[in-house]
Amino acid sequence: MSYYSHETAIIDEGCTIGEGTKIWHFTHIMPNCRIGNNCNIGQNVVVSPDVILGNNVKVQNNVSIYTGVTCDDDVFLGPSMVFTNVINPRSAVNRKSQYAKTHVGKGATIGANATIVCGHDIGAFAFVGAGAVVTKTVPPYALVVGNPSKQIGWMSEFGHRLEFNNAGYAECTESGEAYQLVDNQVHKIK
């Protein structure tokens, strides 16, 4: 086996799990999930059928990832955050045919206790603050907080707030990488 699974974890039939991935206590990986290389799936996590996680995805404890969710490489899912997959759930009404899709872009972070309402994508390197309730699509590099979430700024790929000058130029305080803000979109300058 090229991945580690704690003895209390349950991995259903049809799953593909990449090399170097670790799956911890009391986690349930449901049928037909695809989990990339070098992921870390914390304890008490539920990964519903057909979920796709890229490489190096970090899923902290008590996270629920429901059918319809896909995450690109290097995504961070904070403790107890949750995705939904139906807009108007009712116990007595079966809506499995109405699952909405949510895509999380490369390098995005979703903070502890955040809720992502289904059908709203999270852009690459976006940062969803702890406890935020996302009810609309989050652009790449955006920083959103609150309930409902509102954009309050932009983040670097290293997770630092970007302060743009009048010319729309900013540098990450950690990496020194440069970014340009044009027409309310952030682009990393290569």
N, C-alpha and C positions, 0 to 999 in steps of 0.2 A: 504494500500500500504506500503510495507516494504522498499521502496526506495524513494528518493526525486527527483522530476522532475520539473524544472522551467516551468511556464505556457507557455513560448515561445518555449520550446523544443518540438520536434516531435518524437514520438516513434511509429514506424510502427508495424503492426501485426506480431505475431509469435516470438517476442523477449522475452528472458528470462533475467531478471535483478535481481541481487542479493541484499540481505538485506544490508541496510546501504549505498548503492551506491547513489551518488549525480550526477545529470545531469543538467548542467547550461544553461544559456540563448542561444537561437538560435542554439541549437545543434540538429542534425538529426541522430537518430538511425534507420537505415533502416531494412527491414524485416529479420527475422530469426537470429538476432545476439544473442550471449550469452555473457553476462557481469556478472562477478563474484560479490562477496560480497565486500563491503567497497571500491568500486572504486570511483574515482572523475573524472568526464568528464567535462572539462572546457567549456567556451562559444565558440560558432561558430565552433564546431567540427562536422565532418562528419564521421560516422561509416557506411561503406557500407554493403550490404547484406552478411550474413553468417560469419561475423567476430567473432572471439572468444577472449575474454579478461578474464584472470584469476582473482583471488582475489587481492584486494589492488593495482590495476593498477591506476596510476596517469596520466591522459591525460590533458596536458595544453591547453591553448586557441589556436584556429585556426589550429588544427591538422586534417589531412586527413588520415583515416585508410581504405584502400581499400580491396575489396574482395580478399581472399587468405591469409590474415594476421591472425596469431594467436599469442597471447602474454601470457606467463606464469604469475604466481603470482609475485607481487612486481615490475613490470616493470614501468619505468618512461619514458614518451614520452614528450619531451620538447616543448616549444611554437613554433608553426608554422612548426614543422617537418612534413615530408610527406613520405608515402610509395607509391611505384608505383605497378602496377599489370600486365602490358604488356611491353615487351622489345621494341617493334617497333610500337607504336601507330600511327594510321592514322585516321583522322576523317571520311573518306569515306570508311574505311574497318572495318567491325565488327569482333573483335577478342575476344569476351567474352568467347569463348571456349578455349582460350589460356592463361587465367589468370595463372600467376606463383605464387607459394606459398612462403611466407616468415614467418619464425618462430622466435620469440624473446624469449630467454631463461629467466628463473627466475632471478629477481633482476637486469636485464640489464637496462642501462640508455642510452637514445638517446637524444642528446643535441638539443638546439634551432636551428631551420632552417636547420637541417640535412635532407638529402634525402637518403632513402634506396631503391636502385634499386631492383626490385622484383627478387625472386629466390635465394637471398643471406641471409642465416640465421644469427642471432646475438646470440652468445653464452651466457650462464648464466653469470651474473655479468660483462659482457663486458661493456665498456664505449665508446660511440661514441660522439666525441667532437662536439661542436656547429659548424654548417655550413658544416660538413663533408658530402661527397657524397660517400656512400658505394656501391662499385661495385664488391665486392667479400665477401665470408663468413667471419665472424668475430669470432675468437675462444673465448671460455670462458675466462673471466678475462682480455681480451685484451683491450688496450687503442688505439683507432684509431682516426686520425685527418686528415683534408685536403681534397683536391679535385684533383684526386681521393683519397680516404682515404688510409692512410698507418699506419701500427702499429708502435707506438713509445714507447710502454711499456706495463706494466701490472697494474691492479687495484685490490684493496682489495674489499671485500663484503661491506665495509663501504664507498667505493668511494675514497680511497686514493691511490696515486701512490706507488707501491711496488718497493723497491730497494733491489735487490737480491745480496747476497755476493757471493764470489767465490765458495762456496759449494752449491749455488742455494737455499739459505734460506732467507726469508724475514718476517718481522712482520709489521702488520698494525699499523700506528702511533696512531690511535684512539682506536681500540679495543684490540690491543695486540695479535690478532690472528695470527698464523704462517702459512706460505705458502711455498711450495716447487716447484721449477722450474726444471723439468726433461724432456728432449727431446722436448723442446720448448712447454711444456704444464704445466700449473699451477694447483696445487692441494692444497686445504686447508688441513692443518695437524689437525686432530681431537684430 
